[in-house]
Amino acid sequence: MLAAKAQNTAEVDDTAKLEFYRLIGEGYKAMQDGRTSTIEEVREKIDQRRKGRRG
């Protein structure tokens, strides 16, 4: 039982890390292209992605 729980936690952590790295890559590409976003625009974009995953 404990091993299954540890594996589940590791999978969630890996998914979060992949999402984090994807966002960093997206931001880096945007910087190279000269695009900018305000903090509010980024927050809205993140909130929309979270809502999309839930429903």
C-alpha positions in Angstrom: 0.0 0.0 0.0 2.8 2.4 0.9 4.6 1.7 -2.3 1.5 2.4 -4.4 1.1 5.8 -2.7 4.7 6.7 -3.2 4.5 5.9 -6.9 1.3 8.0 -7.2 3.0 11.0 -5.6 6.0 10.6 -7.9 3.8 10.6 -10.9 2.1 13.8 -9.8 5.4 15.4 -9.1 6.7 14.4 -12.6 3.6 15.8 -14.2 4.0 19.1 -12.4 7.7 19.3 -13.3 6.9 18.6 -17.0 4.3 21.4 -17.0 6.7 23.8 -15.3 9.5 23.1 -17.8 7.0 23.4 -20.7 5.9 26.8 -19.4 9.6 27.9 -19.0 10.2 26.9 -22.6 7.2 28.7 -23.8 8.3 31.9 -21.9 11.8 31.6 -23.3 10.5 31.3 -26.9 8.3 34.3 -26.3 11.3 36.3 -25.1 13.2 35.4 -28.2 10.3 36.4 -30.4 10.0 39.7 -28.5 6.6 39.0 -27.1 5.6 40.2 -23.6 2.7 39.6 -21.3 1.6 41.3 -18.1 1.3 39.4 -14.8 -2.5 39.5 -15.1 -2.4 38.0 -18.6 -0.2 35.1 -17.4 -2.5 34.5 -14.3 -5.5 34.4 -16.6 -3.8 32.0 -18.9 -2.9 29.7 -16.1 -6.4 29.8 -14.6 -7.9 28.9 -18.0 -5.6 25.9 -18.3 -6.5 24.7 -14.8 -10.2 25.0 -15.5 -9.7 23.1 -18.8 -8.0 20.2 -17.0 -10.8 19.9 -14.4 -13.8 19.9 -16.8 
